[in-house]
């Protein structure tokens, strides 16, 4: 029984190690088109704001592709939404890209990392 348990443990360990070494595909469930729609619909604005705030929490001060932004102390949620919403309005040609890339781009233009 102990030998069988050890074989199961080793098999599970090999499987886990193998899974960890696989390249991770980046999943982009939200596009700029989605985000633009949410930000311009009063019934979906909470989704817009929540998405932007989530991305800011993850990316603030971190390099993401060629973008890096650092939000200043005291910036409001509404300011963040206005910046991204304005950027999306000016750049309809970019709406097919992942929304997180566009959020990073918009904020990098205003508050780039130093």
Secondary structure per residue as TSV (DSSP state, phi and psi in degrees):
chain	resnum	aa	ss	phi	psi
A	1	X	-	360.0	-40.6
A	2	X	H	-66.0	-38.5
A	3	X	H	-64.2	-41.1
A	4	X	H	-66.0	-41.6
A	5	X	H	-62.4	-39.6
A	6	X	H	-65.6	-40.5
A	7	X	H	-63.9	-41.5
A	8	X	H	-64.1	-43.0
A	9	X	H	-60.7	-46.7
A	10	X	H	-64.6	-41.0
A	11	X	H	-63.1	-42.7
A	12	X	H	-64.7	-40.5
A	13	X	H	-63.7	-44.5
A	14	X	H	-62.1	-41.7
A	15	X	H	-62.7	-45.3
A	16	X	H	-64.4	-42.1
A	17	X	H	-63.9	-42.1
A	18	X	H	-63.2	-39.8
A	19	X	H	-66.5	-37.0
A	20	X	H	-68.9	-23.6
A	21	X	T	-90.7	-4.6
A	22	X	S	-74.5	141.4
A	23	X	-	-63.1	139.8
A	24	X	-	-92.2	128.4
A	25	X	-	-82.9	137.1
A	26	X	-	-82.2	125.3
A	27	X	-	-97.8	128.2
A	28	X	-	-121.0	93.0
A	29	X	-	-85.4	-20.3
A	30	X	-	-119.6	126.0
A	31	X	B	-101.6	171.4
A	32	X	H	-60.7	-32.2
A	33	X	H	-61.2	-46.2
A	34	X	H	-60.9	-48.9
A	35	X	H	-63.5	-41.7
A	36	X	H	-60.6	-43.5
A	37	X	H	-60.9	-48.5
A	38	X	H	-61.1	-41.5
A	39	X	H	-70.9	-18.4
A	40	X	T	-110.1	12.3
A	41	X	-	-123.8	115.2
A	42	X	T	-59.2	-27.6
A	43	X	T	-77.7	-16.7
A	44	X	T	-115.4	4.5
A	45	X	H	-60.2	-32.3
A	46	X	H	-61.2	-35.1
A	47	X	H	-66.6	-41.7
A	48	X	H	-58.3	-53.1
A	49	X	H	-63.2	-43.8
A	50	X	H	-61.8	-41.0
A	51	X	H	-63.5	-49.0
A	52	X	H	-60.7	-46.6
A	53	X	H	-63.1	-38.2
A	54	X	H	-63.0	-44.0
A	55	X	H	-67.5	-38.1
A	56	X	H	-63.6	-43.3
A	57	X	H	-57.1	-39.9
A	58	X	H	-79.0	-41.9
A	59	X	H	-99.6	-13.9
A	60	X	T	-55.8	120.3
A	61	X	T	80.8	1.9
A	62	X	S	-112.2	145.4
A	63	X	-	-78.4	130.8
A	64	X	B	-130.0	112.0
A	65	X	T	54.7	-121.3
A	66	X	T	-99.6	12.6
A	67	X	B	-113.6	147.7
A	68	X	-	-154.8	128.4
A	69	X	B	-132.9	154.5
A	70	X	-	-134.3	108.8
A	71	X	-	-72.6	139.2
A	72	X	-	-74.0	156.6
A	73	X	T	-61.0	136.2
A	74	X	T	92.4	-4.5
A	75	X	-	-64.7	142.2
A	76	X	-	-97.3	162.8
A	77	X	H	-60.2	-42.1
A	78	X	H	-64.0	-38.8
A	79	X	H	-61.6	-44.0
A	80	X	H	-60.1	-46.8
A	81	X	H	-62.3	-42.9
A	82	X	H	-62.4	-40.2
A	83	X	H	-63.4	-49.7
A	84	X	H	-67.2	-43.7
A	85	X	H	-59.7	-44.7
A	86	X	H	-63.6	-40.6
A	87	X	H	-63.3	-45.0
A	88	X	H	-62.9	-36.6
A	89	X	H	-65.2	-38.9
A	90	X	H	-78.2	-17.9
A	91	X	-	-125.3	58.4
A	92	X	G	-61.7	-22.5
A	93	X	G	-66.6	-16.2
A	94	X	G	-101.6	-0.2
A	95	X	T	-61.5	-20.3
A	96	X	T	-78.2	-11.5
A	97	X	S	-78.4	161.8
A	98	X	B	-58.2	137.5
A	99	X	H	-59.6	-36.4
A	100	X	H	-64.0	-33.5
A	101	X	H	-66.7	-38.1
A	102	X	H	-73.3	-37.0
A	103	X	H	-61.3	-46.6
A	104	X	H	-61.0	-42.9
A	105	X	H	-63.1	-47.6
A	106	X	H	-60.1	-45.9
A	107	X	H	-75.6	-30.4
A	108	X	H	-63.3	-34.7
A	109	X	H	-66.7	-30.6
A	110	X	H	-92.0	-47.6
A	111	X	S	-129.1	68.2
A	112	X	B	-66.3	149.6
A	113	X	-	-62.9	148.4
A	114	X	-	-100.4	360.0
